C-alpha cells in the first residue's frame, strides 16, 4: 500500500482540535508531534537530546490535548508498545515515546526530494523513449510510403509531388479513378518539369482537387496569341 504526507499545520485546524480524540487520531497526532530531526533542550538545568522520531511530552500534556484522562492515555501508549508501534523510555526527565519505524511514516526531506527528482527523471526518460519510439515509427511509415509510391513520371520530384497530390485528393473525397489520374497526367505532360512542379505544389498548398495552369503561363500564351493575330492580319 502507498502512503500520504500530512502537513503538521493540520493540528491547527478546527477539525483536528475537536475532542475527545479517537485512537487513530491520537496515533497520527503522535507522528505529527515526533521530532523530524535531532533536537536539544534544557530541562532541570540539563541538556536533553531528543532524537528523530521521538516525542518528549508529558502524559498530562497529551491527556489534555486528546481530551482523555491520564489513565486512558497511559493505557493507549501501553497498547502501542505491546503492538511494537512505540517504545516507552521512562527517566527522571520524563517519558520518551519513540516511534518505531518512524522513517517509514515520515521520510527525510532530502530523501523525499531525491525520490521526487528520481520520479521526474524516470518520467522524462519514459517520455523521451516514447517520443523516440514514435519518431521511429513515423520514419518507418514514411519510408514504407515512399517505397510503395506508384510511378507516374520519370522525375522523382514530380512523381513524389503527384503522389502527395493524389493522397490529398483522397482526403478531399475526390475519386482517384484510372480515368481521372490519366487526365491529370495528360494535363501535366503539356508542360516542362518546373511548371509541373509549380502546378502540383500550387494545388497542394490551396487544397485543390484539380490541377490548374500557372497564371504566368496563361499571360505568355495570351501575348503569343495576340502577336499571331497581328502577324496574320
MIMARDREN-218974 format. One record per residue: x, y, z of N, C-alpha, C in turn. Coordinates in steps of 0.1 Angstrom, whole numbers, padded with zeros to 4 digits, always signed. Layout:
# residues N
XYZXYZXYZ/...
This chain:
# residues 233
+0008-0012+0000+0000+0000+0000+0009+0012+0000/+0003+0023-0005+0011+0036-0005+0009+0044+0007/+0013+0056+0007+0013+0065+0019+0009+0079+0014/+0006+0087+0024+0003+0102+0021+0011+0110+0031/+0015+0122+0027+0022+0131+0036+0012+0141+0042/+0013+0143+0055+0004+0151+0062+0012+0163+0068/+0007+0175+0064+0013+0188+0069+0010+0189+0084/+0021+0193+0092+0018+0194+0107+0009+0205+0110/+0006+0214+0100-0003+0225+0103-0017+0220+0104/-0020+0208+0101-0033+0203+0102-0038+0203+0117/-0028+0202+0126-0031+0202+0140-0036+0216+0145/-0035+0226+0136-0040+0239+0140-0054+0241+0134/-0059+0232+0127-0072+0233+0121-0083+0229+0131/-0094+0235+0130-0105+0233+0140-0110+0218+0140/-0109+0212+0128-0114+0198+0127-0105+0189+0135/-0092+0192+0137-0083+0184+0144-0084+0187+0159/-0088+0198+0163-0088+0203+0177-0101+0198+0185/-0110+0192+0178-0122+0187+0185-0119+0175+0193/-0123+0175+0205-0120+0164+0214-0133+0157+0218/-0133+0145+0223-0120+0137+0225-0115+0131+0212/-0102+0128+0212-0096+0121+0200-0100+0106+0200/-0100+0101+0188-0101+0086+0186-0087+0081+0187/-0086+0067+0188-0073+0061+0189-0065+0064+0176/-0072+0063+0165-0065+0066+0152-0060+0080+0152/-0068+0090+0156-0064+0104+0156-0052+0106+0165/-0052+0100+0177-0042+0101+0187-0028+0096+0181/-0029+0085+0174-0017+0079+0168-0011+0088+0157/-0020+0093+0149-0015+0103+0139-0009+0115+0146/-0015+0119+0157-0010+0131+0164+0004+0129+0169/+0006+0116+0174+0020+0113+0178+0030+0114+0167/+0026+0110+0155+0035+0111+0144+0038+0126+0140/+0028+0134+0142+0029+0148+0140+0038+0155+0150/+0037+0150+0163+0044+0156+0174+0059+0152+0175/+0062+0140+0168+0075+0135+0169+0085+0144+0162/+0098+0145+0168+0108+0153+0162+0112+0147+0148/+0113+0156+0138+0117+0151+0125+0132+0152+0123/+0139+0158+0133+0153+0158+0133+0158+0160+0148/+0170+0157+0150+0176+0158+0164+0174+0172+0170/+0170+0172+0183+0166+0184+0189+0172+0185+0203/+0177+0196+0207+0183+0198+0221+0175+0208+0229/+0172+0205+0242+0165+0214+0250+0171+0213+0264/+0168+0223+0272+0173+0223+0286+0161+0220+0295/+0163+0210+0304+0153+0206+0314+0160+0203+0327/+0156+0209+0338+0162+0208+0351+0177+0210+0351/+0181+0221+0343+0195+0225+0342+0204+0215+0335/+0197+0206+0327+0205+0196+0319+0201+0197+0305/+0210+0194+0296+0207+0194+0282+0201+0180+0278/+0189+0180+0274+0182+0168+0270+0182+0167+0254/+0187+0156+0249+0187+0154+0235+0175+0145+0231/+0167+0151+0221+0156+0143+0216+0160+0139+0202/+0159+0126+0199+0163+0121+0186+0151+0122+0176/+0155+0120+0164+0144+0119+0153+0135+0108+0156/+0122+0111+0155+0111+0101+0157+0107+0099+0172/+0112+0108+0181+0108+0107+0195+0099+0118+0199/+0090+0115+0208+0081+0125+0214+0084+0127+0229/+0088+0139+0232+0091+0142+0246+0081+0151+0253/+0069+0146+0255+0058+0154+0261+0052+0146+0273/+0048+0153+0283+0042+0146+0294+0029+0139+0291/+0026+0129+0300+0013+0122+0299+0002+0132+0301/+0004+0141+0310-0006+0152+0313-0009+0160+0301/+0002+0164+0294+0000+0173+0282-0008+0165+0271/-0004+0153+0269-0011+0145+0259-0026+0143+0262/-0028+0140+0276-0042+0138+0280-0051+0150+0278/-0045+0162+0281-0053+0175+0279-0055+0177+0264/-0045+0174+0256-0046+0176+0241-0056+0167+0235/-0057+0155+0239-0066+0145+0233-0080+0144+0240/-0081+0151+0251-0094+0151+0258-0097+0138+0266/-0086+0132+0270-0087+0120+0278-0082+0122+0292/-0085+0112+0301-0079+0113+0314-0065+0105+0313/-0057+0107+0323-0043+0102+0323-0043+0087+0322/-0053+0080+0328-0053+0065+0328-0055+0060+0313/-0064+0067+0306-0067+0063+0293-0055+0065+0284/-0048+0076+0286-0036+0079+0278-0025+0069+0281/-0023+0066+0293-0013+0056+0297-0017+0042+0291/-0029+0038+0292-0033+0025+0286-0031+0025+0271/-0034+0036+0264-0032+0037+0250-0018+0036+0246/-0009+0042+0253+0005+0042+0250+0011+0028+0253/+0006+0021+0263+0010+0007+0266+0005-0002+0255/-0007+0000+0250-0012-0008+0239-0003-0007+0226/+0001+0006+0224+0010+0008+0212+0023+0001+0214/+0028+0001+0227+0041-0005+0229+0040-0021+0228/+0029-0026+0232+0027-0041+0230+0026-0045+0216/+0021-0036+0208+0020-0038+0193+0032-0034+0185/+0043-0031+0193+0056-0027+0187+0055-0015+0178/+0046-0006+0181+0044+0007+0174+0052+0018+0180/+0054+0017+0193+0063+0027+0201+0071+0020+0211/+0081+0027+0216+0089+0022+0227+0089+0033+0237/+0085+0030+0250+0084+0039+0261+0097+0038+0269/+0103+0050+0271+0115+0050+0279+0113+0061+0290/+0112+0056+0303+0110+0065+0314+0123+0068+0321/+0124+0081+0324+0136+0086+0331+0132+0097+0340/+0142+0103+0347+0140+0114+0356+0135+0126+0348/+0138+0127+0335+0134+0138+0327+0120+0136+0321/+0113+0125+0324+0100+0122+0319+0100+0110+0310/+0089+0108+0303+0087+0096+0295+0090+0100+0280/+0099+0093+0274+0102+0095+0260+0094+0084+0251/+0086+0089+0242+0079+0080+0233+0086+0079+0220/+0092+0067+0217+0100+0066+0204+0091+0058+0194/+0088+0065+0183+0080+0059+0172+0089+0049+0165/+0085+0036+0166+0092+0025+0159+0090+0027+0144/+0100+0025+0136+0099+0026+0121+0094+0040+0117/+0099+0050+0124+0094+0064+0121+0097+0068+0107/+0109+0063+0101+0112+0067+0088+0103+0062+0077/+0095+0051+0081+0085+0047+0071+0074+0056+0070/+0070+0062+0082+0059+0072+0082+0063+0086+0078/+0075+0089+0080+0080+0103+0077+0094+0103+0071/+0095+0104+0058+0108+0104+0051+0115+0117+0054/+0128+0116+0053+0136+0128+0053+0133+0137+0041/+0134+0150+0043+0132+0159+0032+0141+0156+0021/+0154+0153+0024+0163+0150+0013+0159+0138+0006/+0155+0128+0013+0150+0115+0007+0138+0118-0002/+0129+0127+0003+0117+0130-0005+0121+0137-0018/+0130+0147-0016+0135+0155-0028+0141+0145-0038/+0150+0136-0033+0156+0127-0041+0147+0118-0049/+0136+0113-0041+0126+0104-0047+0118+0112-0058/+0114+0124-0055+0107+0132-0064+0115+0135-0077/+0128+0138-0074+0137+0140-0086+0139+0128-0094/+0140+0116-0088+0141+0104-0095+0129+0101-0103/+0117+0104-0097+0104+0102-0104+0104+0111-0117/+0108+0123-0115+0108+0133-0127+0118+0128-0137/+0130+0123-0133+0139+0118-0143+0134+0106-0150/+0127+0097-0142+0121+0085-0148+0110+0089-0158/+0102+0099-0154+0091+0103-0163+0097+0109-0176/+0108+0117-0174+0115+0123-0185+0121+0113-0195/+0127+0102-0189+0133+0092-0197+0122+0084-0204/+0110+0082-0197+0099+0075-0203+0093+0083-0215/+0092+0096-0213+0087+0105-0224+0097+0105-0236/+0110+0105-0232+0120+0105-0243+0119+0092-0251/+0118+0081-0244+0117+0068-0250+0105+0067-0259/+0093+0073-0254+0081+0072-0261+0082+0081-0274/+0088+0093-0273+0090+0102-0284+0099+0095-0295/+0110+0090-0290+0119+0083-0299+0113+0072-0306/+0105+0064-0299+0098+0052-0305+0088+0057-0315/+0081+0068-0311+0071+0074-0320+0077+0079-0333/+0089+0086-0332+0096+0091-0343+0101+0080-0352/+0105+0069-0346+0110+0058-0354+0098+0052-0362/+0087+0051-0356+0075+0046-0363+0071+0055-0374/+0072+0068-0372+0068+0078-0382+0078+0076-0394/+0091+0075-0391+0101+0074-0401+0099+0061-0409/+0096+0050-0402+0093+0037-0409+0082+0038-0418/+0071+0045-0413+0059+0047-0421+0062+0055-0434/+0070+0066-0432+0073+0074-0443+0082+0067-0453/+0091+0059-0448+0099+0051-0458+0091+0041-0465/+0082+0034-0458+0073+0025-0465+0065+0032-0475/+0060+0044-0471+0051+0051-0480+0058+0055-0493/+0072+0059-0491+0079+0062-0503+0082+0050-0512/+0084+0039-0505+0087+0027-0513+0076+0022-0521/+0064+0024-0516+0052+0019-0523+0045+0029-0532/+0052+0041-0533+0046+0051-0542+0046+0046-0557/+0035+0049-0563+0034+0045-0577+0042+0054-0586/+0047+0049-0597+0055+0057-0606+0046+0062-0618/+0045+0075-0618+0037+0081-0629+0046+0090-0638/+0057+0095-0633+0066+0104-0640+0080+0099-0638/+0089+0102-0648+0103+0098-0647+0110+0107-0636/+0106+0119-0635+0112+0128-0625+0108+0124-0611/+0117+0121-0602+0114+0117-0589+0107+0128-0581/+0111+0140-0583+0104+0152-0577+0090+0153-0581/+0087+0153-0594+0074+0154-0599+0065+0142-0594/+0071+0130-0595+0064+0118-0591+0060+0118-0577/+0069+0122-0568+0066+0123-0554+0055+0133-0551/+0056+0145-0557+0046+0155-0555+0032+0150-0560/+0033+0143-0571+0020+0139-0577+0013+0129-0568/+0021+0120-0562+0016+0110-0553+0010+0117-0540/+0017+0128-0536+0012+0136-0524-0002+0142-0528/-0002+0147-0541-0014+0154-0546-0026+0144-0546/-0023+0132-0551-0034+0122-0551-0039+0118-0537/-0029+0118-0528-0033+0115-0514-0042+0126-0508/-0039+0138-0512-0047+0149-0508-0061+0149-0514/-0062+0145-0527-0075+0144-0533-0083+0133-0526/-0077+0123-0521-0084+0112-0514-0090+0118-0501/-0082+0126-0494-0087+0133-0482-0098+0142-0484/-0098+0149-0497-0108+0158-0500-0120+0151-0506/-0120+0137-0506-0131+0129-0510-0133+0129-0525/-0121+0131-0533-0122+0131-0547-0118+0116-0551/-0124+0112-0562-0122+0098-0566-0110+0097-0576/-0100+0089-0572-0088+0088-0580-0089+0075-0589/-0099+0076-0598-0101+0065-0608-0090+0066-0618/-0088+0055-0625-0078+0054-0636-0080+0066-0646/-0093+0068-0649-0096+0078-0659-0092+0092-0654/-0095+0095-0641-0092+0108-0635-0077+0110-0634/-0070+0100-0630-0055+0101-0629-0049+0103-0643/-0054+0096-0653-0049+0097-0666-0051+0111-0672/-0062+0117-0669-0065+0131-0673-0055+0141-0667/-0052+0138-0654-0043+0147-0647-0029+0146-0653/-0025+0134-0656-0012+0131-0661-0010+0138-0675/-0021+0136-0683-0020+0142-0697-0019+0157-0696/-0026+0163-0686-0026+0177-0685-0012+0182-0681/-0005+0175-0672+0008+0179-0667+0018+0177-0679/+0016+0166-0687+0026+0163-0698+0027+0174-0708/+0018+0184-0708+0018+0195-0717+0028+0206-0713/+0034+0204-0701+0044+0214-0696+0057+0208-0692/+0067+0217-0690+0080+0213-0686+0080+0209-0671/+0091+0203-0667+0092+0198-0653+0090+0209-0643/+0096+0220-0644+0095+0231-0635+0080+0236-0633/+0073+0237-0645+0059+0241-0644+0051+0230-0638/+0054+0218-0641+0047+0207-0635+0047+0207-0619/+0060+0210-0615+0062+0211-0600+0054+0222-0594/+0054+0234-0601+0047+0246-0596+0032+0243-0596/+0027+0237-0606+0012+0234-0607+0008+0225-0595/+0016+0214-0593+0012+0204-0583+0013+0211-0569/+0024+0218-0567+0026+0225-0554+0015+0235-0551/+0011+0242-0562+0000+0252-0560-0013+0245-0556/-0016+0234-0562-0028+0227-0558-0028+0221-0544/-0016+0216-0540-0015+0211-0526-0016+0222-0516/-0009+0233-0518-0010+0244-0509-0024+0250-0507/-0032+0250-0518-0045+0256-0518-0056+0245-0516/-0052+0233-0514-0061+0222-0512-0071+0221-0523/-0066+0221-0535-0075+0220-0547-0075+0205-0551/-0086+0201-0557-0088+0187-0562-0082+0186-0576/-0081+0197-0584-0076+0197-0597-0063+0204-0599/-0058+0203-0611-0045+0210-0615-0048+0221-0624/-0042+0233-0622-0045+0245-0630-0033+0251-0635/-0034+0257-0647-0023+0263-0653-0018+0275-0645/-0005+0277-0644+0000+0289-0637-0003+0301-0645/-0007+0312-0638-0012+0324-0644-0001+0330-0653/+0012+0329-0649+0022+0335-0658+0022+0328-0671/+0020+0315-0672+0020+0308-0685+0008+0313-0693/-0003+0315-0686-0015+0320-0693-0013+0333-0700/-0006+0342-0692-0003+0355-0698+0006+0354-0710/+0016+0345-0709+0025+0344-0720+0018+0339-0732/+0009+0329-0730+0001+0323-0741-0008+0334-0748/-0014+0342-0739-0022+0353-0744-0014+0363-0753/-0002+0366-0749+0007+0375-0756+0010+0369-0770/+0013+0356-0769+0017+0349-0782+0005+0349-0791/-0007+0346-0786-0019+0346-0794-0021+0360-0801/-0019+0370-0793-0021+0384-0798-0011+0387-0809/+0001+0383-0807+0012+0385-0817+0008+0378-0830/+0003+0365-0829+0000+0357-0840-0011+0364-0848/-0021+0369-0841-0033+0376-0848-0028+0388-0856/-0019+0396-0849-0014+0408-0856-0006+0404-0868/+0002+0394-0867+0011+0389-0878+0002+0384-0890/-0008+0377-0887-0017+0371-0897-0025+0382-0904/-0028+0393-0897-0035+0404-0903-0026+0411-0913/
